[in-house]
């Protein structure tokens, strides 16, 4: 058995708890070391071994990606946030611009920078995530390693999208193209109809914090 200066140098028999007596084996040990070991605190802080988390917020324009993304960013300590629109802010803007995909490279660079800077949570919101190929290319070009990706697709009804489109002050008819695209295969789909941002954030939080 283990001996220490707190004891008289003799091995002692420590009886097992009732739940262990079925083993019929006495425990030879130093009483002081035995009880000292029992009093050691359990370390529940696993962040040192956990991966950084990259949280993707996909969905149609006006579905609530930016609102939810900013809310989560403001309520998570040691977090970073990127809105994909920041990476290709040009005038005039056109989806036919041959340089458009250069913005994806900027997204990969910024996300890489965040993930290698020690942030526990990196939130990334962009409509381009609705395109599977573009999403995969952005993730492929991230140079960081050992991080976890959690993808969400936010959705709502056409009626809700029209109201949000109008409230934002966008001109022209509401485009439902992105709303009806199938979510990325591994995404968690969150319906945002008639929900305040706090409730939507709670739903996402259950998956982020698991």
C-alpha positions in Angstrom: 0.0 0.0 0.0 0.9 3.7 -0.2 2.5 5.2 2.9 3.0 8.8 4.0 4.3 10.9 6.9 0.8 11.5 8.2 0.4 7.9 9.2 2.4 5.6 11.5 4.1 3.8 8.6 1.8 0.8 8.8 -0.5 -0.4 6.1 -4.1 -0.4 7.1 -7.3 -2.0 5.7 -9.9 0.4 4.5 -13.3 -1.0 4.2 -15.0 -0.4 0.9 -18.4 1.5 0.7 -21.4 -0.7 0.6 -21.8 -0.3 -3.1 -18.3 -1.9 -3.6 -18.4 -4.7 -1.0 -19.7 -7.1 -3.5 -16.1 -7.3 -4.8 -15.0 -8.9 -1.4 -11.6 -7.2 -1.6 -10.3 -5.0 1.2 -8.4 -1.9 0.1 -4.8 -1.7 1.4 -3.9 2.0 1.4 -2.8 4.9 3.4 -5.9 6.5 5.0 -4.6 10.0 4.7 -3.8 9.7 1.0 -7.1 7.9 0.3 -9.2 10.7 1.8 -7.0 13.5 0.4 -7.5 12.1 -3.0 -11.2 12.0 -2.5 -11.2 15.7 -1.6 -9.5 16.8 -4.8 -11.7 19.2 -6.8 -12.9 18.0 -10.2 -12.0 20.3 -13.1 -15.0 20.9 -15.2 -13.4 23.5 -17.4 -12.8 21.6 -20.7 -12.0 24.6 -22.9 -8.3 23.7 -23.0 -9.1 20.5 -24.8 -12.2 21.6 -26.7 -12.1 22.8 -30.3 -13.0 26.3 -31.4 -16.4 26.4 -32.9 -17.2 28.0 -36.3 -21.0 28.7 -36.4 -22.5 29.2 -39.8 -25.7 31.1 -40.3 -27.3 30.5 -43.7 -30.5 31.5 -45.2 -32.4 33.9 -47.4 -31.9 37.7 -47.2 -34.2 39.2 -44.6 -34.6 35.8 -42.8 -32.8 37.1 -39.7 -29.1 36.0 -40.1 -27.5 39.3 -39.2 -29.9 40.0 -36.3 -29.3 36.6 -34.8 -25.6 36.6 -35.5 -25.0 39.9 -33.8 -27.1 38.9 -30.8 -25.2 35.6 -30.3 -21.9 37.5 -30.8 -22.8 40.0 -28.1 -23.9 37.3 -25.6 -20.9 34.9 -26.1 -17.7 35.7 -24.3 -14.5 35.4 -26.4 -16.3 35.4 -29.7 -15.9 36.9 -33.1 -18.4 37.8 -35.8 -18.2 38.1 -39.6 -21.0 39.2 -41.9 -20.2 38.0 -45.4 -21.5 41.3 -46.9 -18.5 43.0 -45.4 -16.1 41.1 -47.6 -17.5 42.3 -51.0 -18.9 45.8 -50.5 -18.6 47.3 -53.9 -20.4 49.9 -56.1 -22.1 49.0 -58.3 -22.8 45.5 -57.0 -23.8 42.8 -59.5 -24.1 39.1 -59.2 -22.8 38.9 -62.8 -19.5 40.5 -61.7 -16.7 38.1 -62.6 -14.8 39.3 -59.6 -17.6 38.4 -57.2 -16.0 35.1 -56.0 -13.0 37.0 -54.8 -15.1 38.0 -51.9 -15.2 34.3 -50.8 -11.4 34.4 -50.5 -11.7 37.4 -48.1 -14.2 35.4 -46.0 -11.8 32.4 -45.8 -9.0 34.7 -44.7 -10.9 36.5 -42.0 -12.3 33.3 -40.6 -8.9 31.8 -40.6 -7.6 34.8 -38.7 -10.3 34.5 -36.1 -10.0 30.8 -35.6 -6.2 31.0 -35.1 -6.5 34.0 -32.7 -7.9 32.0 -29.8 -11.6 32.9 -30.1 -13.8 30.1 -28.7 -16.8 31.0 -30.9 -16.7 32.4 -34.4 -20.1 33.4 -35.9 -20.4 33.7 -39.7 -23.6 34.9 -41.4 -24.0 35.0 -45.2 -26.4 34.3 -47.9 -23.6 32.7 -49.9 -23.8 29.7 -47.5 -27.0 28.7 -49.2 -24.8 27.6 -52.2 -23.2 24.2 -51.3 -20.3 24.6 -53.6 -19.4 28.2 -52.5 -19.8 27.1 -48.8 -17.4 24.2 -49.3 -14.9 26.3 -51.1 -14.9 28.9 -48.4 -14.3 26.2 -45.7 -11.7 24.5 -47.8 -9.6 27.6 -48.0 -9.6 28.2 -44.2 -6.1 27.6 -43.0 -7.0 27.0 -39.3 -7.1 23.4 -38.0 -8.8 21.5 -35.2 -12.1 23.5 -35.1 -15.7 22.3 -35.1 -18.3 23.5 -37.7 -21.9 23.9 -36.7 -24.2 24.9 -39.5 -27.7 26.5 -39.2 -30.2 27.4 -41.9 -32.7 30.0 -40.8 -36.0 29.9 -42.6 -39.5 31.4 -42.4 -42.8 31.7 -44.4 -43.1 33.8 -47.5 -45.5 36.1 -45.6 -42.9 36.7 -42.9 -40.2 37.3 -45.4 -42.3 39.9 -47.2 -42.9 41.7 -43.9 -39.2 41.7 -43.0 -38.3 42.8 -46.5 -40.6 45.8 -46.3 -39.5 46.6 -42.7 -35.9 46.7 -43.9 -36.8 49.2 -46.6 -35.7 47.1 -49.5 -37.1 48.2 -52.9 -38.8 45.9 -55.3 -40.6 42.6 -54.9 -39.4 40.0 -52.4 -37.3 37.3 -53.9 -38.1 33.8 -52.6 -35.3 32.0 -54.5 -33.0 31.5 -51.5 -35.9 30.8 -49.2 -36.8 27.7 -51.1 -33.3 26.3 -51.6 -32.8 23.0 -49.7 -30.6 23.4 -46.6 -27.1 22.1 -46.5 -27.3 18.4 -45.6 -25.8 18.7 -42.2 -27.4 22.0 -41.2 -29.8 22.4 -38.3 -32.9 24.1 -39.7 -34.4 26.8 -37.4 -37.8 28.3 -38.2 -37.9 32.0 -37.2 -41.6 32.7 -37.8 -43.2 34.7 -35.0 -40.1 34.4 -32.7 -38.1 37.2 -31.1 -34.4 37.1 -31.5 -33.9 35.9 -27.9 -36.0 32.7 -28.5 -34.2 32.0 -31.8 -30.8 32.4 -30.0 -31.9 30.0 -27.3 -32.7 27.3 -29.9 -29.3 27.8 -31.5 -27.6 27.8 -28.1 -28.8 24.3 -27.3 -26.9 23.0 -30.2 -23.8 25.3 -29.9 -23.3 24.4 -26.2 -23.9 20.7 -26.4 
